[in-house]
Amino acid sequence: MKLQIEKAVYGGAGLAHQTEGEGAGKAVFVPFTLPGELVEARLLEQKNAFGEASLLQVLTASEDRVPPRCAHFGQCGGCHYQHAAYSAQVQMKVAILHETFERAGLTALPATHTHTGEPWAYRNRTRLRIAELEETLRVGYNKRGSNEFLAVHECPISAPLVWRAAEVLLQIAAESSAAPRLLRSAVEVEFFTTGDEKKLQMTLFVRKAQPGFAALCERMQELMPELVGSDISLLLSEPQRQARTPRPLENWGADGLNYPVAGEDYWVSRGGFFQVNRFLVDELVQIVTAGRRGAVAWDLYAGVGLFSRALARAFQQVVAVEAAANDLSRSFKGPGKRAVATTTLEFLRSAVVQRERPDLIVMDPPRAGVGAEVCALLARVSSPEIVYVSCDPVTLARDLKLLVAAGYSMGEIHMVDMFPQTFHLETVVILRR
């Protein structure tokens, strides 16, 4: 069928409406298209409210269409927007953000500020699958929409050091001297580097314990002096994997690295969460913390204390709350700094009972957002300012609706493009009473 693409929607596809046949008027989602394009598509799946189609050819292309940089784009499940000029990607994300807010009933929005960096080679962390094809070890990702292995020979959104590490690992696998048997039992590998690419951590995931891990790491460090630490973990088979974390088997070298951001060094344990865009972390910290000062600030879902450290320069006391607080407890110490190892929900329940009220609350929850109970507790705490950092516009809009209903107003919206070439986006919303 021929379809006119009307707009981009969250998830990476373009939206059109069927104009012919039994499904006339029904919404159809077509990946790898751009607003304004006329395309030919094949309907793959018809549901009650919409259909999903695959792109056959672009009949009338948008001026924003560009050749993708990566040879694997379209097959690989990682990127969604490489066919769009970068300025167009940013515009689509802002439009998607606004529509998501409006659909949630959030109106009279302030202007959205956009923040962008280098759109390639930005990822400081990459996790790759490992598989043997025709007796040669290869690295790759999942094919789009499946769990099938796709071998890749490049990943232009990964930091160059990360990709070089993957190539070195394959080089070692081809040698007879350095634990090739161990590597052939591996199923995944994760690399994490500092923003300046001076230090590297590696985690190897295997289905079965094998000897030779220390020899592998030593050989890798010979070829890559940036490698400072590594571990090997047993990855459980499905369905147990869904319920249980990988089991560490052996460690080598340092168990983390110091990651410099905005004049501070953050200790990040191997496998610990940290913002993935090495070019925009400093700016994100600035957006969240700059110009804010007072007596008490709370940093909820604090992670390694990315925002806590910057806030501690301008507040008399900063309370950083994190359920998995090992890295935070290790580094966030001293006068005016308090790390609390608990969930945000439990912390707020206690704070309401104690009638505590900070001057500022910063929160950066996981993709699921904060939820109704946390929003209700925040409304009772009634801090004059909340800075909400979100990686999912849908759950953000849901939570903002509750906070606005509780008396907050949105003073600022920032779209920080932490994930170029993909549909993912980071949003910072400043809420005030």
C-alpha positions as CSV (number, residue, x, y, z in Angstrom):
1,M,0.0,0.0,0.0
2,K,1.0,3.6,-0.5
3,L,1.1,5.7,2.7
4,Q,1.8,9.3,3.5
5,I,3.8,9.6,6.7
6,E,2.3,12.3,9.0
7,K,4.7,12.3,11.9
8,A,7.2,10.4,14.0
9,V,6.0,8.5,17.0
10,Y,7.8,7.3,20.2
11,G,9.3,4.0,19.4
12,G,11.1,4.9,16.1
13,A,8.3,4.5,13.5
14,G,6.5,7.0,11.3
15,L,2.7,7.2,11.6
16,A,0.4,7.1,8.5
17,H,-3.3,6.3,8.0
18,Q,-4.5,3.7,5.5
19,T,-6.4,5.2,2.7
20,E,-7.6,2.1,0.8
21,G,-9.0,-1.3,1.4
22,E,-10.9,-2.7,4.4
23,G,-8.7,-0.9,6.9
24,A,-9.2,2.6,5.4
25,G,-8.6,5.2,8.1
26,K,-6.7,2.9,10.4
27,A,-3.3,4.0,11.8
28,V,-0.2,2.3,10.4
29,F,3.3,2.4,11.9
30,V,6.2,2.2,9.4
31,P,9.8,2.2,10.7
32,F,12.6,4.0,8.9
33,T,10.4,6.7,7.5
34,L,10.2,10.5,8.0
35,P,7.4,13.0,8.3
36,G,6.1,14.1,4.9
37,E,7.3,11.1,3.0
38,L,5.2,9.1,0.6
39,V,6.2,5.5,0.9
40,E,5.3,2.0,-0.3
41,A,4.9,-0.4,2.6
42,R,3.7,-4.0,3.2
43,L,1.3,-4.6,6.1
44,L,2.8,-7.1,8.5
45,E,0.3,-7.2,11.3
46,Q,-3.2,-5.9,11.7
47,K,-4.5,-5.2,15.2
48,N,-7.8,-3.7,16.3
49,A,-6.6,-0.1,16.6
50,F,-3.6,0.0,14.2
51,G,-1.4,-1.9,11.8
52,E,2.4,-2.5,11.6
53,A,4.1,-2.4,8.2
54,S,7.6,-2.7,6.7
55,L,9.0,-0.1,4.3
56,L,9.4,-1.4,0.7
57,Q,10.5,1.9,-0.9
58,V,10.4,5.6,-0.4
59,L,8.5,7.2,-3.3
60,T,8.9,10.8,-2.2
61,A,11.8,11.4,0.2
62,S,12.0,14.0,2.9
63,E,14.8,16.7,2.5
64,D,15.9,15.4,5.9
65,R,16.7,11.9,4.6
66,V,20.4,11.0,4.6
67,P,22.4,7.8,4.0
68,P,22.9,5.8,7.2
69,R,26.5,5.7,8.4
70,C,26.5,2.2,9.7
71,A,26.4,-0.8,7.3
72,H,24.2,-2.7,9.7
73,F,21.5,-0.1,10.1
74,G,18.0,-1.5,9.5
75,Q,19.1,-5.1,10.4
76,C,20.5,-4.2,13.8
77,G,18.0,-3.5,16.6
78,G,20.1,-0.7,18.2
79,C,19.5,2.4,16.1
80,H,16.3,3.8,14.6
81,Y,17.1,7.2,13.1
82,Q,20.3,7.0,11.1
83,H,18.3,7.7,8.0
84,A,17.5,11.2,9.4
85,A,19.7,14.3,9.4
86,Y,20.7,14.9,13.0
87,S,18.8,18.3,13.2
88,A,15.7,16.4,12.1
89,Q,16.2,13.8,14.8
90,V,16.2,16.5,17.4
91,Q,13.1,18.1,16.0
92,M,11.2,14.8,15.9
93,K,12.1,14.1,19.5
94,V,10.9,17.5,20.7
95,A,7.6,17.0,18.8
96,I,7.2,13.5,20.3
97,L,7.8,14.9,23.8
98,H,5.3,17.7,23.3
99,E,2.6,15.3,22.0
100,T,3.2,12.9,24.8
101,F,2.7,15.7,27.4
102,E,-0.4,17.0,25.6
103,R,-1.9,13.5,25.4
104,A,-1.5,13.2,29.2
105,G,-3.4,16.5,29.6
106,L,-0.4,18.7,30.2
107,T,-1.1,22.0,28.4
108,A,0.4,25.5,28.4
109,L,3.9,24.1,28.3
110,P,7.0,26.3,28.6
111,A,9.4,26.4,25.7
112,T,11.6,23.4,25.4
113,H,15.4,23.9,25.4
114,T,17.4,21.4,23.4
115,H,20.8,20.2,24.3
116,T,22.9,18.2,21.8
117,G,26.5,16.9,21.5
118,E,28.5,14.9,19.0
119,P,25.9,12.4,17.5
120,W,28.4,9.6,16.8
121,A,30.9,7.7,19.0
122,Y,29.1,8.8,22.1
123,R,28.4,5.6,24.0
124,N,30.8,4.9,26.9
125,R,29.2,1.5,27.5
126,T,28.4,-1.2,25.0
127,R,27.2,-4.8,25.5
128,L,27.8,-7.2,22.7
129,R,26.8,-10.7,22.0
130,I,29.5,-13.3,21.1
131,A,29.0,-16.2,18.8
132,E,30.9,-18.6,16.6
133,L,30.1,-18.4,12.9
134,E,31.9,-20.7,10.4
135,E,34.5,-21.5,13.1
136,T,35.3,-17.8,13.6
137,L,34.3,-15.9,16.7
138,R,32.3,-12.8,16.0
139,V,30.6,-10.0,18.1
140,G,27.2,-8.6,17.4
141,Y,23.7,-7.6,18.5
142,N,20.2,-8.9,18.1
143,K,18.6,-8.6,14.8
144,R,15.8,-6.0,14.8
145,G,12.6,-7.4,16.4
146,S,14.2,-10.8,17.3
147,N,16.7,-12.6,19.5
148,E,18.6,-13.8,16.4
149,F,22.3,-13.0,16.4
150,L,23.6,-10.4,14.0
151,A,27.3,-10.3,13.5
152,V,28.6,-6.7,13.1
153,H,32.0,-5.3,12.0
154,E,31.3,-1.7,13.2
155,C,29.3,0.3,15.7
156,P,29.7,4.0,15.0
157,I,27.7,5.1,18.1
158,S,30.2,3.4,20.4
159,A,33.3,5.2,21.7
160,P,36.3,4.2,19.5
161,L,38.1,2.6,22.5
162,V,35.1,0.4,23.1
163,W,35.0,-0.9,19.5
164,R,38.8,-1.4,19.5
165,A,38.4,-3.5,22.6
166,A,35.9,-5.7,20.8
167,E,38.3,-6.1,17.9
168,V,41.2,-7.0,20.3
169,L,39.1,-9.6,22.0
170,L,38.4,-11.2,18.6
171,Q,42.1,-11.0,17.8
172,I,43.0,-12.9,21.0
173,A,40.3,-15.5,20.2
174,A,42.2,-16.2,16.9
175,E,45.5,-16.8,18.8
176,S,46.2,-20.3,20.1
177,S,48.1,-18.9,23.2
178,A,45.5,-16.9,25.2
179,A,42.4,-18.7,26.4
180,P,40.6,-19.2,23.1
181,R,38.5,-22.0,24.7
182,L,37.3,-19.6,27.4
183,L,36.3,-17.1,24.7
184,R,34.4,-19.7,22.8
185,S,32.3,-20.4,25.9
186,A,31.5,-16.7,26.2
187,V,28.1,-15.4,25.1
188,E,28.3,-11.7,25.8
189,V,30.8,-9.0,26.7
190,E,30.4,-5.5,28.1
191,F,32.9,-2.7,27.9
192,F,32.8,0.6,29.8
193,T,35.2,3.5,29.3
194,T,35.7,6.9,30.8
195,G,34.7,9.9,28.7
196,D,38.3,10.6,27.8
197,E,38.9,6.9,26.8
198,K,41.9,6.6,29.1
199,K,40.5,3.7,31.2
200,L,38.5,0.6,30.3
201,Q,36.5,-2.1,32.2
202,M,35.4,-5.4,30.8
203,T,32.8,-8.0,31.9
204,L,32.7,-11.3,30.2
205,F,29.5,-13.4,30.4
206,V,29.8,-17.2,30.0
207,R,27.4,-20.2,30.2
208,K,30.0,-22.5,31.7
209,A,33.1,-21.8,33.9
210,Q,36.4,-22.3,32.0
211,P,40.1,-21.8,33.0
212,G,42.4,-19.1,31.6
213,F,40.6,-15.9,32.6
214,A,43.7,-14.2,34.1
215,A,45.8,-15.1,31.1
216,L,43.1,-13.6,28.8
217,C,43.1,-10.3,30.8
218,E,46.9,-10.1,30.8
219,R,47.1,-10.6,27.1
220,M,44.3,-8.1,26.5
221,Q,46.1,-5.5,28.6
222,E,49.3,-6.1,26.6
223,L,47.3,-5.0,23.5
224,M,45.1,-2.5,25.3
225,P,47.0,-0.7,28.2
226,E,43.7,1.1,28.9
227,L,42.2,-2.0,30.4
228,V,42.3,-1.6,34.2
229,G,39.9,-4.3,35.4
230,S,37.7,-7.2,34.4
231,D,35.5,-9.9,35.7
232,I,33.8,-13.0,34.4
233,S,30.2,-13.9,35.3
234,L,28.0,-16.9,34.8
235,L,24.9,-16.0,32.7
236,L,22.0,-18.2,33.5
237,S,19.9,-19.7,30.7
238,E,16.3,-18.7,30.1
239,P,13.9,-18.7,31.9
240,Q,16.1,-18.4,35.0
241,R,17.9,-15.4,33.6
242,Q,14.9,-13.2,34.0
243,A,14.7,-13.8,37.7
244,R,18.4,-13.9,38.7
245,T,21.4,-11.7,38.2
246,P,24.6,-13.1,36.6
247,R,26.8,-14.9,39.2
248,P,30.4,-13.5,39.4
249,L,33.1,-16.1,39.0
250,E,36.4,-14.4,39.0
251,N,37.9,-10.8,39.1
252,W,41.0,-9.3,37.7
253,G,42.5,-5.8,38.3
254,A,40.5,-2.9,39.7
255,D,36.8,-3.4,40.4
256,G,35.8,-0.1,38.9
257,L,37.1,3.2,37.6
258,N,37.1,6.9,38.4
259,Y,35.0,8.8,35.9
260,P,35.7,12.5,35.7
261,V,32.7,14.8,35.2
262,A,32.4,18.6,35.7
263,G,35.4,18.8,38.0
264,E,34.6,15.7,40.1
265,D,35.8,12.1,40.0
266,Y,33.0,9.5,40.3
267,W,33.8,6.0,41.4
268,V,31.8,3.6,39.2
269,S,32.0,-0.1,40.0
270,R,32.1,-2.5,37.1
271,G,28.6,-3.0,35.9
272,G,27.3,0.0,37.9
273,F,24.9,2.5,36.3
274,F,26.3,5.7,34.8
275,Q,25.0,8.0,32.1
276,V,25.9,6.6,28.7
277,N,26.6,9.7,26.6
278,R,30.2,10.7,27.3
279,F,29.8,14.1,25.6
280,L,26.7,15.3,27.4
281,V,27.2,14.2,31.0
282,D,28.7,17.5,32.1
283,E,25.9,19.5,30.5
284,L,23.3,17.3,32.1
285,V,24.8,18.0,35.5
286,Q,24.8,21.8,34.7
287,I,21.1,21.8,33.7
288,V,20.1,20.0,36.9
289,T,22.3,21.8,39.5
290,A,23.5,25.2,38.2
291,G,22.2,28.2,40.1
292,R,20.5,26.2,42.8
293,R,21.5,26.7,46.4
294,G,20.0,26.6,49.9
295,A,20.1,24.7,53.2
296,V,19.0,21.1,52.3
297,A,18.7,19.2,49.0
298,W,17.6,15.6,48.4
299,D,19.0,13.6,45.4
300,L,16.6,10.7,45.0
301,Y,17.5,7.6,42.9
302,A,21.0,9.1,43.3
303,G,23.1,6.3,41.6
304,V,26.8,7.0,42.1
305,G,25.9,10.6,43.2
306,L,26.3,12.3,39.8
307,F,24.1,15.3,40.9
308,S,24.8,15.0,44.7
309,R,28.4,16.1,44.3
310,A,27.6,19.2,42.4
311,L,24.7,20.1,44.8
312,A,27.0,19.7,47.8
313,R,28.9,22.8,46.6
314,A,25.9,25.0,47.0
315,F,23.8,23.4,49.7
316,Q,24.6,23.1,53.4
317,Q,23.4,19.5,53.4
318,V,22.7,17.0,50.6
319,V,21.0,13.7,51.2
320,A,21.6,11.2,48.5
321,V,19.2,8.3,48.4
322,E,19.9,5.1,46.5
323,A,18.8,1.5,47.0
324,A,22.0,0.0,45.5
325,A,24.3,2.4,47.4
326,N,27.7,0.6,47.4
327,D,29.4,3.2,45.1
328,L,27.6,6.1,46.6
329,S,28.5,5.1,50.2
330,R,32.1,4.7,49.2
331,S,32.5,8.2,47.7
332,F,29.8,10.5,49.1
333,K,31.2,11.3,52.5
334,G,32.2,14.3,54.6
335,P,30.5,17.4,56.1
336,G,27.1,18.1,54.7
337,K,27.0,14.8,52.7
338,R,24.7,11.9,53.7
339,A,24.3,8.7,51.7
340,V,21.1,6.7,52.5
341,A,20.9,3.1,51.4
342,T,17.2,2.6,50.9
343,T,14.5,3.0,48.3
344,T,13.1,6.4,47.5
345,L,9.6,5.2,48.5
346,E,10.8,4.1,52.0
347,F,12.8,7.3,52.4
348,L,9.8,9.5,51.6
349,R,7.5,7.6,53.8
350,S,9.8,8.3,56.7
351,A,10.4,11.9,55.7
352,V,6.6,12.6,55.7
353,V,6.3,11.2,59.2
354,Q,9.3,13.4,60.3
355,R,7.8,16.4,58.5
356,E,11.1,17.0,56.7
357,R,11.0,19.6,53.9
358,P,14.1,20.3,51.7
359,D,14.7,23.4,49.6
360,L,15.2,21.2,46.5
361,I,14.5,17.7,45.4
362,V,16.3,16.1,42.4
363,M,15.2,12.7,41.1
364,D,16.4,10.6,38.3
365,P,14.4,7.4,38.4
366,P,14.7,4.4,36.1
367,R,12.5,4.1,33.0
368,A,9.4,3.1,35.0
369,G,9.3,6.6,36.6
370,V,8.4,7.4,40.2
371,G,4.8,6.3,40.3
372,A,1.6,7.4,42.0
373,E,2.6,6.8,45.7
374,V,5.9,8.6,45.3
375,C,4.1,11.6,43.7
376,A,1.6,11.6,46.5
377,L,4.4,11.7,49.1
378,L,6.3,14.4,47.2
379,A,3.1,16.5,47.3
380,R,3.0,16.1,51.1
381,V,6.7,17.0,51.5
382,S,6.0,20.1,49.4
383,S,9.5,21.1,48.5
384,P,9.4,24.5,46.6
385,E,11.4,23.0,43.7
386,I,11.7,19.6,42.1
387,V,14.0,18.7,39.2
388,Y,12.8,15.6,37.5
389,V,15.3,13.8,35.1
390,S,13.7,11.1,32.9
391,C,14.6,8.7,30.2
392,D,11.0,7.8,29.3
393,P,8.6,10.6,28.2
394,V,5.5,8.4,28.7
395,T,6.1,7.6,32.4
396,L,7.4,11.2,32.9
397,A,4.1,12.6,31.5
398,R,2.1,10.3,33.8
399,D,4.0,11.5,36.9
400,L,4.0,15.2,35.9
401,K,0.2,15.1,35.6
402,L,0.0,13.9,39.2
403,L,2.5,16.5,40.4
404,V,0.8,19.4,38.5
405,A,-2.5,18.3,40.0
406,A,-0.9,18.5,43.4
407,G,0.0,22.2,42.9
408,Y,3.3,22.2,41.0
409,S,3.8,24.0,37.7
410,M,6.4,23.3,35.0
411,G,8.8,26.1,34.9
412,E,11.4,24.7,32.4
413,I,11.6,21.8,30.0
414,H,15.0,20.6,28.6
415,M,15.3,17.8,26.0
416,V,18.8,16.4,26.3
417,D,19.7,14.2,23.4
418,M,21.7,11.5,25.3
419,F,20.9,8.8,22.7
420,P,21.4,10.1,19.1
421,Q,20.5,7.8,16.2
422,T,17.8,6.1,18.5
423,F,14.3,7.1,19.5
424,H,15.3,7.4,23.2
425,L,15.5,10.8,24.8
426,E,16.4,12.4,28.1
427,T,14.2,15.1,29.6
428,V,14.7,17.4,32.5
429,V,11.7,19.2,33.9
430,I,11.9,21.9,36.6
431,L,8.8,22.0,38.8
432,R,8.0,24.8,41.2
433,R,5.3,25.5,43.7
